[in-house]
Amino acid sequence: MLKHQEMGIRHEAIYLLIIQCSGAGATRRVLVDAMEDDDGGLRCEAAFFFLEHEPEIASQALDTLIEQLVNPREGSYLPWDIIPKIREKAPKSIGRLVSSLIEPLSRSEVPQQRMNTIFTLSVIGLPEAKPAVPALLKAGASSDRSIATRAAEALAKIDPASAETLMPSLLEWIRPGEDIPVRLTAMATLGELGLVAKAAVPALLKAADEEELRVSAAAIAALSRIDPARAAALKRSIRDEN
């Protein structure tokens, strides 16, 4: 069943092997093979098993999970599924995970891999992801605005003081004319920074009046965390159709 064409059946099969047949001699061999499978879900489940039960294979299992986080295969779980599982089964592995993620963030030439790495570090958060701050600051200066804004967003969750140093760039990224995803991420980051992003209020008020609903909604959401009183007045004005 692990070779079945339907992904759901493959995933159910490995789940049952782990839960019902973990003591069977054949299961271990199958799980070792599963860590090399093209199905990301099989790879993750096998890696979780070894991370918890077999210390001698735990390093290989963690490498498998790191690969899935940076360069996910079809069927792979998302960071918010993988990170809690690692915390549960091998909490001491988080430090090595962060150290391993810094390299693809700094050196990878594939933008999506860098984005995946940044997002994973954001999910890990404080305090474990603190060693990645220098690499995230460097990514925040990238000429690729998508990567730069995502790095700033991660920094706002991991090290707000470092994210504050990117305020001039954040103010630039929320201006009309930037790509909408870049503007939305920058606004979310300003909201995450809260009161220290007070300088962004005039620009956010203008953005809140734009016809593009994604932009206006993001601006109001950011204002709600930076200047709650101003945001509340703005919401009343919208409610009263003013």
C-alpha positions in Angstrom: 0.0 0.0 0.0 3.0 2.3 0.4 3.3 2.2 -3.4 -0.3 2.9 -4.1 -1.0 5.6 -6.6 -3.3 7.5 -4.2 -1.4 9.7 -1.7 -4.1 9.3 1.0 -3.8 5.5 1.0 0.0 5.7 1.1 -0.2 8.0 4.1 -2.7 5.8 5.9 -0.5 2.8 5.3 2.6 4.3 6.9 0.5 5.6 9.8 -0.8 2.1 10.5 2.6 0.6 10.2 4.0 3.0 12.8 1.0 2.7 15.2 0.1 -0.9 14.9 3.3 -2.7 13.7 6.2 -0.7 15.1 7.7 -3.8 16.7 7.7 -5.9 13.5 11.1 -6.5 12.0 10.0 -5.6 8.4 8.6 -2.2 9.5 12.0 -0.8 10.3 13.4 -1.7 6.9 10.3 -0.2 5.2 10.6 3.0 7.2 14.3 3.4 6.3 13.3 3.1 2.7 10.5 5.6 3.2 12.9 8.3 4.1 14.1 8.2 0.5 10.6 8.1 -1.0 9.4 10.7 -3.5 6.3 11.2 -1.3 7.1 13.9 1.2 4.5 12.7 3.7 6.0 9.2 3.9 9.5 10.8 4.3 8.2 13.0 7.2 6.4 10.2 9.0 9.4 7.8 8.8 11.7 10.6 10.0 9.4 11.4 13.0 9.5 7.7 14.0 13.3 7.5 14.0 13.7 10.9 15.6 11.7 9.6 18.6 12.7 5.9 18.8 16.2 5.4 17.3 18.9 7.8 18.4 21.4 6.2 16.0 19.3 7.3 13.0 18.0 10.5 14.5 20.6 12.6 12.7 19.6 11.2 9.3 15.9 11.7 10.2 16.5 15.3 11.1 18.3 15.9 7.8 15.3 14.4 6.0 13.0 16.8 7.8 15.3 19.8 7.0 15.2 18.9 3.3 11.4 18.8 3.5 11.3 22.2 5.1 13.7 23.8 2.6 12.7 22.0 -0.6 9.4 20.2 0.1 8.4 17.3 -2.1 4.8 16.4 -3.0 2.8 15.4 0.0 5.2 17.0 2.4 3.9 18.5 5.6 4.1 22.3 6.2 6.4 23.9 8.8 3.6 24.4 11.3 3.1 20.7 11.2 6.8 19.6 11.2 8.2 22.0 13.9 5.7 21.0 16.6 6.4 17.4 15.9 10.1 17.9 16.2 9.5 19.8 19.5 7.4 16.9 20.8 9.7 14.0 19.7 13.2 15.5 20.0 13.2 19.0 21.5 17.0 19.2 21.7 17.1 18.9 17.9 15.7 22.4 17.4 19.1 24.1 17.9 20.7 21.9 15.2 17.7 22.5 13.0 18.2 26.3 13.2 21.9 26.0 12.5 21.2 23.9 9.5 18.7 26.4 8.1 21.1 29.3 8.3 23.1 27.9 5.4 20.4 27.7 2.7 19.1 31.1 3.8 22.6 32.6 3.3 23.8 30.7 0.2 20.9 29.2 -1.7 20.4 30.8 -5.2 16.8 29.4 -5.4 14.4 32.1 -4.2 11.7 29.6 -3.1 14.2 27.7 -0.9 15.1 30.9 0.8 11.5 31.8 1.3 10.8 28.4 2.8 13.7 28.7 5.1 12.6 32.2 6.3 9.1 30.9 6.9 10.4 28.0 8.9 12.5 30.2 11.1 9.5 32.4 11.7 7.5 29.3 12.8 10.3 28.3 15.2 10.4 31.8 16.7 12.0 32.8 20.0 14.2 31.9 21.6 15.6 29.1 19.4 15.7 31.0 16.1 17.8 33.9 17.6 21.1 32.7 16.0 19.5 33.2 12.6 19.1 37.0 13.1 22.3 38.1 11.2 21.3 35.9 8.2 17.8 37.3 8.3 19.0 40.9 8.4 21.1 40.2 5.4 18.1 38.7 3.6 16.2 41.8 4.6 18.6 43.8 2.5 18.0 41.6 -0.6 17.1 43.2 -3.9 14.3 40.6 -4.1 11.5 42.4 -2.3 9.6 39.2 -1.7 12.5 37.7 0.2 13.3 41.0 2.0 9.8 41.6 3.3 9.5 38.0 4.4 12.8 38.3 6.3 11.6 41.5 8.0 8.4 39.7 9.0 10.3 36.9 10.5 12.6 39.3 12.4 9.6 41.0 13.9 8.7 37.7 15.5 12.2 36.6 16.4 14.0 39.9 17.3 11.8 43.0 17.1 14.8 45.3 17.8 16.5 44.1 14.7 13.3 44.4 12.7 13.1 48.0 13.7 16.3 48.7 11.9 14.4 47.9 8.7 11.8 50.6 9.3 13.0 52.9 6.4 12.7 49.9 4.0 9.3 48.9 5.4 8.0 52.4 4.9 9.2 52.3 1.3 7.6 48.8 0.7 4.1 49.9 1.7 3.9 52.6 -0.9 1.6 52.4 -3.9 3.4 51.0 -6.9 5.0 48.1 -5.1 3.7 44.6 -5.8 0.7 43.9 -3.6 2.1 40.8 -1.9 5.2 42.9 -0.9 2.9 45.7 0.5 0.8 43.2 2.4 3.8 41.5 4.0 5.3 44.9 4.9 2.1 46.1 6.5 1.8 42.8 8.5 5.4 43.4 9.7 4.6 46.9 10.8 1.6 45.6 12.7 3.8 43.0 14.4 6.1 45.8 15.5 3.2 47.6 17.1 3.8 51.0 18.7 7.4 51.4 17.6 6.0 51.6 14.0 4.2 54.9 14.7 6.0 56.6 11.8 4.0 54.4 9.4 0.6 55.7 10.5 0.2 58.5 7.8 1.1 56.0 5.0 -1.2 53.4 6.5 -4.1 55.8 6.7 -3.6 56.6 3.0 -3.4 52.9 2.2 -6.6 52.2 4.1 -8.4 54.5 1.7 -7.3 52.6 -1.4 -9.9 50.8 -3.6 -7.9 47.5 -3.5 -9.6 45.8 -0.6 -6.6 43.5 0.3 -4.4 46.6 0.8 -7.0 48.6 2.7 -7.8 45.7 5.0 -4.1 45.0 5.7 -3.6 48.7 6.4 -6.4 48.8 8.9 -5.2 45.6 10.6 -1.7 47.1 11.0 -3.2 50.4 12.3 -5.2 48.3 14.9 -1.9 47.2 16.5 0.1 50.4 16.0 -2.5 53.1 16.9 -5.7 51.3 18.2 -7.6 54.6 18.8 -7.0 55.8 15.3 -7.9 52.4 13.8 -11.2 52.3 15.9 -12.1 55.8 14.6 -11.4 54.7 11.1 -13.6 51.6 11.5 -16.4 53.7 12.8 -16.1 56.0 9.8 -16.3 53.0 7.5 -19.2 51.6 9.3 -21.0 55.0 9.0 -20.2 55.0 5.3 -18.2 58.2 5.6 
